[in-house]
């Protein structure tokens, strides 16, 4: 009887799922894309992945030791950040690019804002955008031993034809982890089956972007043109692995759908009307900044409350 009378503080329903479990699942889900990237681009890609992940983990460890904070590298969040950042780098990039990006992602975007759960934007994409602005020529150089010339999206924007099958498989130039649509979708299916992510954000993102391309892409309902845009660049990687980030996405159901729509519109605007053939990274970063507003307009009103939201 005494046990029944005990009252504890909320939350009263607890789950065995931990941050470490979720982050480890994301790492496993990214392995197909990382493995294909290494196969596609060779030893340079492997070195860049190792160096970038090591830089994010060491930066978090050193910062927490220096600030006398609890060491949190065991939750694998720094590993996820480093791996995502590495997959968004060209294999031709020198190793120090991964180090600078890793330090910026953890120190500036994550730790200086309070650590995991407090960052206002995705650390990996924040670092990638920083590198794109600071080292544009390096970040836009996709020539390597296996490939030379423009990426498929750049060729498509220039009015040239592209090989859709090669883009789906991944036998094209690009960043280490964005080329193989198949590898990315395999990892995404793994996360969906585990219940780590769902299709609210990725689905609304991809559908909105597809509609935008049909309406404003200049080719109408052209399956080849649409497929090339879906398979090319970082759309799939961003939709399933970065737009779904728990910290920087909306928490409300309606907010997640609206967030996906906003990302699809921004990506379409950047790709169709912008000077660059890409746009996913900037779209998600801007979407992250809009999350507080999205949550404000989509927050459900509590039962019994009337009138306008505060």
N, C-alpha and C positions, 0 to 999 in steps of 0.2 A: 504493500500500500504506500509506503514511504516513497518508492520510486515513481509512483504515479502522481505524487503531489509535487514533484520537482518541476520548477519552471526555469527554463533557460532563455537566454536572449536569442533573438532571431539572427540568422535564418533557422527555422525549425526543420526544414527539409534540406538535407545535405546530400551531396553527390560525391561519389568516389573519383569522379573525373577531376584531374588536376591540370594546372597550366603546363606542367612538364609532359603529361600524357598527350595533350592537344598539340603542343609544339613538336613533340617527337613524331606524331602522326603526320604533321605537315612536312617534316624533314623526309620521312619515308615516301610521302606522296611526290616530293620533288626529285627523288632519285631517278625515275625514268627520264625526266627532262635533262637532268644533270648528266646521266650516263650517256644519253644520246649526244649531248653536247660535246662530251669528251671523245666519243667515237667519231663525231663529225669534224671536230676541229683539232683533235690530237692533244699532245702533252701540254701545250700552252694553255689550253682550257683547264686541264686538271690542276696545273700550278696556280692559275689565277683563282680557282675555286678554293684551294687549300689556303692560300695566302689571305684571301678576303675573309673567309670564315675565321681564321686564326686572329686576324686583326680585330674583328668585332668582339670575339670572346675575350681577348686580352685587354682590350680597351675597357670593357665592362668590369673585368676583374680588377684592373689597376685603379680605376675610378672608385670603385666601392671600397677597396682597401685604403686608398688615400683619404676618402671621406668618412672612414670608420663606419661604413654601412654593411648591412648583411649581404654576403656574397650570393648572387642570384643566378650565376651562370649555369647552375644545375637545372634551371627550368627550360633550357634549350631555346629561349627566345632570341638570344644573341646569335645562336647557330642559324636559326631561321632567317634572321636579318642578313647575316653574312652570305648565306646560300642564295637568297633572293637577289641580293645586290650582285653577286658574282654572275648569276644567270642573266642579268641585265647588262653585262659588260661584253664588248667585243673581245674575241679571243686574242686579237692582235694587241690589246692594251698591255702596257708594261705592268709588272707586278706592283709597283708603287702606287698605281692608280687604285688598285684594290685596297691597299693600306689606307690611303687618304680617304677613300669612300667609306671604308669600314669605321674609321675613327670619327668621321663626321656623322655617320648614321647613329652610332651609339652615344657619343659624347654630346653632340649638339642637338640632335633631334629627339633622342630618347632620355638620356640621363639628366641633362640640364633642365628638363621639364618635369622631373620627378620619377623617372624610370618607367618600367612596364605598366601600362594602364593610364599613364598621364600624358604620353606624347600626343601632339595634336595632328600629326600626319604620319603616314607610313614611313618608318626610318629608312628602309631600303630605297624607296622611290624618292624620298627627300635627298638622299645621298646621290642617287643617279642624276637627278635634276641639277644638283650642285656641280657634279662632274661635267654634265653636258654644257653648263654655262662656263665653267672654268677651263675645261680642256676639250673644247668642241672638236678640234681636228682629230684628237685621239679617240674620242667617244664615237665619232662618225666614220672612223676608218674600219671597214669590215673586210679588207683584203687580208688573206692568209694563204697558207700553202695550198689549201683545198679549193678556195674560191677567189675570184677577183671580179672587180666591177661593182655595180650598184646592187643593193638589196632588191628583192622582188617588188616590194612596195614602191621603192624609188623608180624602178623601171615602169611599173604600172602608172605611176603619176606622170611619167614622161610620155605616156601613150604607147609604150612598148608591150608586147605580149609576154606572158609569164607561163611557166609550167605549174599548173595547179597541183598535180600529183606530187611533184617534188616538194612543193610547199607543205602539203599535208604530211608527207613522210618526214621532211626536214632536211632534205639534201640541198640546202640553199645557204647563202650567206646571211648573216645577221648576228644578234647577240648569242651568247652561249646557250641559253635555255629557251629562247623564243621560237626557234626554227621548226621544231617537230610538234605539230598540232596533235598527232596521235599520242606522243609521250605525255603531253600536258593533260589531255583528256583522260588518259589512264590514271594519272595521279589524282585528278579531280574526282573521278568516279570512286576512287578509294576513300577520299575524304567524305563524299556524300554518303557512301554506304556505312561509314563509321558514325555518321551524324555530326561530324565536325563542322561542315558547311551545308547549306541547302541552295536551292536554285533561285531564290527570290532576287538576290542582287545580280548574280551572273546572268540569269535568264532575262530579266528586264533590261540589263545592260546590252546584251547581244541582240535582243529583238529590236530595241530602240535604235541601235547603231545600224542594223540591217535596213530598217524602214528609212532611216535618214539617207543611207547610201542609195536606196532605190529612188527616193524623191529628189535628191540633190546631187547625186553622183555623176549625172550627165549621161548615164547609160541605161536608165530605166530599169526594168526587171531583167537584168542580164545575169544569169546564174554564174557564169565564169567570172565576171567582174565582182560579184558579191562574194563568191567563194574565195577569191584571191584576197579580198579585204579581211575576211574572217580568218583565213589560215595564215595570213602574213603579219609580221610584226609581233608586238607583245600583247595583242588583244586577248587571246585565250589565257595567257599567263597572268595578265593583269586582272581579268574578270574573275578567275577562279581562285587565285592565290593572294592577290593584293587588295582588290576591292572588298573582299570578304574578311579582311583583318578585323578581329573583334574590337580592338581599341578605337579604330578610326571610322567604323561604319555606324550608322544609326541603330538604335536599339529597338525602335518601334517597327512593327510589321509594315505599316503604310510607309514609314520613313525609308525602309530598305528598298521597297519598290520604287519610290520617288528618287532615291539615291542612284539606283541603277539607270533610271531614265535620264537623270542629269549626266551621268558618266557617258551614256551612249550619245547624247546630244553633243557634249563637249568633244568627245573623240571624233565624231563625224565632222564637226566644224574644223577641228585642227587638221584632220586628214584631207578633207575635200577642199577647204579654202585656205589652209595655212601653207607656208613655204616648205614645211617638212612633210615627209611621207608618213611619219608616225604621229604620236599625239596621246598615247595611252597614259604615259607617265604624268604628263602635265594635267590631263583630264582627272586622274585619280587624286592628285595633289590638290587641285582646285575643289574637287568634290569633298575631300577631307575638310577643307576650310568651311564648306557650306553645311557640314553636318549639324552644328548647333542650330542653325536656322531651320534645317529640314526637320529636326526633332521638335523644335518649338511649334511648327505648324501641323505636325502629325501626331503630337502627343494626345492620346485619348483622354477625354474628360471623365473624371471619376464619377461613379454612380451617385446620383443625388445632387450633383453640382450642376448649376445652370449658369447661363450667361457666358460671356466671352472668357477665353483663356487669359490668364494673367500675363 
